[in-house]
Amino acid sequence: MKITEKVTQSANSTLFTLYTEGLFYKCYNEDAMLFVKKVRAFKISDKFD
């Protein structure tokens, strides 16, 4: 699954999706915001300068 497909799926605000990538679970865009609002706060990290 490509990153663009993951971002498109995360636009649905009724579902919260986590994707396994190696040993970690990741969520993108609106899913991350939904997690922060409904579950708990966490530190957001990115790979861009």
N, C-alpha and C positions, 0 to 999 in steps of 0.2 A: 504494500500500500504506500503510495507516494504522499508526501507532506501536503500537497494541495488537496488530496482527497480527505485527509485527516482534518484539515482546517475547514473544509466544506461541511463535514459531518459535525464539527463542533459548533457550527452556527445554529443548530437545533437546540434551543434553550430548555427543552423538556427532558433531554437526556444528558447524563454525565458520563463521559467515556474516558477510560484510561487505556493507553496503548503500551504494550510491552516492547521495550527496545533494549535488548541485552538483559541485564539484571535489574533494570529500573522500569518503573511505570511513568509515563509522561502524559500530560494533558495540554491542550493547546487552546489559545484564545479565549473564547467564551466559556469553555469548560473550566479553565483555570480561575476565571472570575466567579463562576458558580461555586466552585470548591471553596474559595476564600469567603464567600458570603454565607454559605450553608454549613460548611464543615469546620474549617479552622484556617487561621492565617498561616502563610508560609512564605519563605523567601523565594522570590522569583529570580532566576538566573537566565542570562542569555549569552550567546557566543559572538555577538556583534560588538564592535568597538564604536 
